[in-house]
Amino acid sequence: MAVLTVRVVASDREVWAGEASMVVARTVEGQLGVMPGHEPFLGLLANEGEVRIHTVENGIVTANAERGFLSVEHDTVMVVASQAALAE
């Protein structure tokens, strides 16, 4: 089974890293879902964007990210934000 390697980082630290089956993020152009095999993509996160990570263990991790971008390439998803934190 193909998986995504995901990293969510803020300007000062790594917030979350691991493997996922899907990532859903809110960008300035709308909501985007990423699964293994997705075409390369670079997009701006919406202000106060939410990123939901569907882990391979069937859990969901939610992170709030502000002023950043989402990069997808070779089954690797990188979320880089000026501020990011796991949701409560």
C-alpha positions in Angstrom: 0.0 0.0 0.0 1.4 3.4 -1.0 1.6 6.0 1.7 2.4 9.7 2.0 5.3 11.0 4.1 4.0 14.1 5.8 5.7 16.9 7.7 4.0 20.0 9.2 6.5 22.6 10.3 6.2 26.1 11.8 8.9 28.7 11.5 10.5 27.6 14.8 9.7 23.8 15.1 8.3 20.7 13.6 4.7 20.2 14.6 4.0 16.7 13.3 5.7 14.1 11.0 4.7 10.7 10.0 2.9 8.5 7.3 -0.6 9.1 6.1 -3.1 7.8 3.6 -4.5 11.2 2.8 -4.0 14.9 3.6 -6.8 17.5 3.3 -5.9 21.2 3.4 -7.6 24.5 2.9 -5.8 26.6 0.4 -6.6 30.1 -1.0 -8.2 28.4 -4.0 -10.3 25.9 -1.9 -10.0 22.6 -0.2 -7.5 20.1 -1.6 -7.2 16.4 -0.9 -3.9 14.6 -1.5 -3.5 10.9 -1.8 -0.5 8.8 -2.8 0.3 9.3 -6.5 -0.9 12.9 -6.5 0.7 15.2 -9.1 3.3 17.7 -7.9 1.6 20.7 -6.4 2.6 24.0 -4.7 -0.2 26.0 -3.1 -0.8 28.8 -0.6 -2.6 27.9 2.6 -5.7 29.9 3.5 -5.3 32.3 6.3 -6.0 30.2 9.4 -6.0 27.1 7.3 -6.8 23.7 8.7 -4.8 20.6 7.7 -6.3 17.2 8.4 -3.9 14.2 8.2 -5.5 10.7 7.9 -2.8 8.6 9.4 -2.0 5.0 8.3 -3.3 3.8 11.7 -6.7 5.2 10.7 -6.6 8.2 13.1 -7.0 11.8 12.1 -4.5 14.5 13.2 -5.6 18.1 12.7 -3.3 21.1 12.6 -4.0 24.7 12.4 -1.6 26.5 10.1 -1.3 30.3 9.4 0.4 32.0 6.5 2.2 29.2 4.7 2.2 26.8 1.8 1.7 23.2 0.9 4.1 21.3 -1.3 3.4 17.8 -2.8 6.1 15.8 -4.6 6.9 12.1 -4.9 4.4 11.1 -2.2 5.8 13.7 0.2 3.6 16.4 1.6 5.3 19.4 3.3 3.2 22.0 5.1 5.3 25.0 6.0 3.6 27.9 8.0 4.7 30.9 10.0 2.7 29.5 12.9 1.3 26.0 13.2 0.0 23.9 16.1 -2.0 20.7 16.6 -5.7 21.3 17.2 -7.0 20.6 20.6 
